[in-house]
Amino acid sequence: MKLSVMTLSMLFMAEFKYSVDHDEEDYEEFYDEMMQMISDCGYHAVDVCFETNVLSADKIRAILDRYGLSVSSYIYMGQFAAEKNSPEEIEKAKKAADLAVALGTKVLMLVPQAYEGIEACPAAEIQERLISNFTPVCSYARERGLHVVIEDTPDLRLHLCSAQDVERVLCAVPGLELVYDSGNMILVGEDPAEYYHIFENCTAHIHLKDMRKVPENEPAPQFSDISLVGDRYVTAPTGTGEIDLKRVVRAVQDSGYDGYMTVEFQVDGDGDYRKSLIRCRDYVESMGD
């Protein structure tokens, strides 16, 4: 089992600090220490995302190489749903494909972002916009040797969460594949393991995410997803939420998938990152026994 880590929650404070002081040297030092800790805790790779706004691909690769880590995927977020055939967004995403190649990964993840007022746009129109922008980017990136993937997206306004919606977009874009996320589909009441079986033949990357429902008497978290029936969900430390990850991991292994499994990391309640990383690794690896 090749384990990777999504580091977004770990980078949050460094991202905020950099937005204030623009100290690239300090950011790089923090990133180096974080990668060393991830490697020490037994992981093989990381998903790369926002750090490319501060550090060059060469610097990122040098740090990862220092600790024997690879880039499991490069995550690019863009306004793919704002308009059809957007030259600006398509060009930005093609540059993201070039960056993915420079990072040494084989997986480019395209993440559409919602925008103010998107609720007024019909689902079919949003999907047409996504398809029109994904298609040329996917063609370009595949020519560069990349797997281009989209996620079963938790923001329901983008209409990319249910299996039916995801399948419609995948079928319309030649060569487009899925990064299967084990938590997001519960927002529309679908079963994670059954969902995986629908897409196992076109899954090129996997995110292992645990989720928990936020009690009504608990203050609304800063980052949360809203289900079809209005419940709020947040990412939970691996193995502490309501996703049957053991069933998911067994389904993945039974399918013969041999790529990376990326843990969507959330630190445990005690705030000990090193201990949490080790616990998550042990938990996931034990499910493969």
DOROGU-443304 format. One record per residue (C-alpha): residue number from 1; residue in one letter; x, y, z. Coordinates in steps of 0.5 Angstrom, whole numbers, plus 500, padded with zeros to 3 digits. Each point is the difference from the previous one (the first is absolute). Example, Ala and Ser with C-alpha at 12.3 -4.5 7.8 and 13.67 -1.06 7.14 Angstrom:
BEGIN
   num   residuo   east   north    up
     1         A    525     491   516
     2         S    502     507   498
//
This chain:
BEGIN
   num   residuo   east   north    up
     1         M    500     500   500
     2         K    503     507   498
     3         L    498     505   505
     4         S    500     507   498
     5         V    498     506   504
     6         M    495     507   498
     7         T    504     505   504
     8         L    495     506   499
     9         S    498     500   508
    10         M    507     499   502
    11         L    502     506   496
    12         F    494     505   502
    13         M    504     504   505
    14         A    506     501   495
    15         E    496     502   495
    16         F    497     505   504
    17         K    506     503   503
    18         Y    503     500   493
    19         S    494     504   498
    20         V    502     505   505
    21         D    508     501   500
    22         H    501     497   493
    23         D    507     496   503
    24         E    501     495   495
    25         E    506     497   504
    26         D    496     499   506
    27         Y    495     497   496
    28         E    505     495   497
    29         E    503     498   507
    30         F    493     498   502
    31         Y    499     496   494
    32         D    506     497   501
    33         E    499     498   507
    34         M    493     498   498
    35         M    502     495   495
    36         Q    506     497   504
    37         M    494     498   505
    38         I    496     497   495
    39         S    505     496   498
    40         D    503     498   507
    41         C    492     498   501
    42         G    501     495   494
    43         Y    496     503   494
    44         H    503     500   493
    45         A    497     506   497
    46         V    496     506   501
    47         D    494     504   495
    48         V    503     506   499
    49         C    495     507   499
    50         F    501     507   503
    51         E    507     499   501
    52         T    502     501   493
    53         N    497     508   501
    54         V    507     501   504
    55         L    505     494   498
    56         S    502     499   493
    57         A    500     492   498
    58         D    507     500   500
    59         K    500     502   508
    60         I    494     495   501
    61         R    504     494   497
    62         A    506     501   503
    63         I    497     500   507
    64         L    496     494   499
    65         D    506     497   497
    66         R    504     501   506
    67         Y    495     496   504
    68         G    498     495   495
    69         L    493     502   498
    70         S    497     501   494
    71         V    494     504   497
    72         S    494     496   500
    73         S    496     505   496
    74         Y    499     507   499
    75         I    494     504   502
    76         Y    498     506   495
    77         M    494     504   502
    78         G    496     504   495
    79         Q    494     503   498
    80         F    498     495   495
    81         A    493     501   501
    82         A    499     508   499
    83         E    500     500   492
    84         K    500     495   494
    85         N    507     499   497
    86         S    503     505   504
    87         P    507     502   497
    88         E    503     503   506
    89         E    498     494   504
    90         I    502     495   495
    91         E    507     503   499
    92         K    501     500   508
    93         A    498     493   500
    94         K    505     498   495
    95         K    506     504   504
    96         A    497     495   506
    97         A    502     494   495
    98         D    507     503   499
    99         L    501     501   507
   100         A    497     493   502
   101         V    505     497   495
   102         A    506     504   503
   103         L    498     498   507
   104         G    501     492   497
   105         T    493     498   502
   106         K    495     496   495
   107         V    494     503   502
   108         L    497     507   499
   109         M    493     501   504
   110         L    496     505   498
   111         V    495     503   505
   112         P    495     505   498
   113         Q    498     506   505
   114         A    493     503   501
   115         Y    499     507   499
   116         E    495     505   503
   117         G    493     499   497
   118         I    502     493   497
   119         E    493     498   504
   120         A    496     503   494
   121         C    503     496   495
   122         P    497     494   498
   123         A    504     493   501
   124         A    500     498   492
   125         E    503     507   499
   126         I    505     499   505
   127         Q    502     493   497
   128         E    501     503   493
   129         R    505     505   503
   130         L    504     495   503
   131         I    500     496   494
   132         S    502     505   495
   133         N    506     502   505
   134         F    502     494   502
   135         T    500     497   493
   136         P    506     504   497
   137         V    504     500   506
   138         C    499     492   501
   139         S    503     499   493
   140         Y    506     505   501
   141         A    502     496   507
   142         R    499     493   497
   143         E    505     502   494
   144         R    504     502   506
   145         G    500     493   503
   146         L    495     502   505
   147         H    494     497   503
   148         V    495     505   501
   149         V    495     499   506
   150         I    494     504   503
   151         E    497     498   507
   152         D    493     498   502
   153         T    499     507   502
   154         P    497     502   507
   155         D    498     507   498
   156         L    493     498   498
   157         R    499     506   496
   158         L    505     498   495
   159         H    496     493   498
   160         L    506     496   501
   161         C    498     496   506
   162         S    495     494   498
   163         A    502     494   496
   164         Q    495     502   494
   165         D    503     507   500
   166         V    507     498   500
   167         E    499     495   495
   168         R    497     505   495
   169         V    506     504   500
   170         L    505     494   500
   171         C    496     498   494
   172         A    500     506   496
   173         V    508     502   501
   174         P    504     495   496
   175         G    506     497   505
   176         L    497     503   506
   177         E    501     496   506
   178         L    498     500   507
   179         V    503     502   507
   180         Y    496     496   505
   181         D    498     503   506
   182         S    498     495   505
   183         G    496     506   504
   184         N    496     505   496
   185         M    495     495   497
   186         I    496     500   507
   187         L    498     507   499
   188         V    495     497   494
   189         G    498     494   504
   190         E    505     495   496
   191         D    504     494   503
   192         P    507     501   499
   193         A    502     493   499
   194         E    495     499   495
   195         Y    502     507   497
   196         Y    507     497   499
   197         H    497     494   496
   198         I    497     504   495
   199         F    506     504   498
   200         E    506     495   502
   201         N    502     499   492
   202         C    501     508   499
   203         T    503     502   507
   204         A    507     502   500
   205         H    501     503   507
   206         I    497     499   507
   207         H    498     505   505
   208         L    499     496   507
   209         K    495     505   504
   210         D    496     499   506
   211         M    494     504   502
   212         R    496     502   506
   213         K    494     504   500
   214         V    500     506   504
   215         P    495     500   506
   216         E    494     505   500
   217         N    503     503   506
   218         E    507     501   498
   219         P    502     507   497
   220         A    501     499   492
   221         P    507     499   498
   222         Q    504     505   496
   223         F    500     494   495
   224         S    495     495   499
   225         D    495     497   494
   226         I    493     500   500
   227         S    496     494   498
   228         L    494     499   496
   229         V    496     500   506
   230         G    503     506   503
   231         D    505     496   505
   232         R    507     503   501
   233         Y    506     496   500
   234         V    507     501   501
   235         T    506     496   499
   236         A    502     495   506
   237         P    507     497   502
   238         T    500     494   496
   239         G    496     494   503
   240         T    496     505   505
   241         G    494     501   495
   242         E    495     497   497
   243         I    503     497   494
   244         D    501     492   500
   245         L    507     501   497
   246         K    502     493   501
   247         R    494     498   495
   248         V    503     505   496
   249         V    507     498   500
   250         R    498     493   499
   251         A    496     502   494
   252         V    506     504   497
   253         Q    505     494   501
   254         D    495     495   497
   255         S    500     504   494
   256         G    507     499   499
   257         Y    501     508   500
   258         D    508     501   501
   259         G    501     508   501
   260         Y    500     504   506
   261         M    495     501   505
   262         T    500     507   503
   263         V    498     501   507
   264         E    496     506   501
   265         F    504     502   506
   266         Q    496     503   506
   267         V    504     501   507
   268         D    497     496   506
   269         G    497     504   506
   270         D    507     500   503
   271         G    503     504   495
   272         D    506     496   499
   273         Y    502     499   493
   274         R    505     495   500
   275         K    496     495   504
   276         S    494     502   496
   277         L    504     498   494
   278         I    502     493   503
   279         R    493     499   502
   280         C    497     501   493
   281         R    506     496   497
   282         D    499     494   505
   283         Y    492     500   499
   284         V    500     500   492
   285         E    505     495   500
   286         S    497     495   505
   287         M    494     500   495
   288         G    504     497   495
   289         D    501     494   504
//
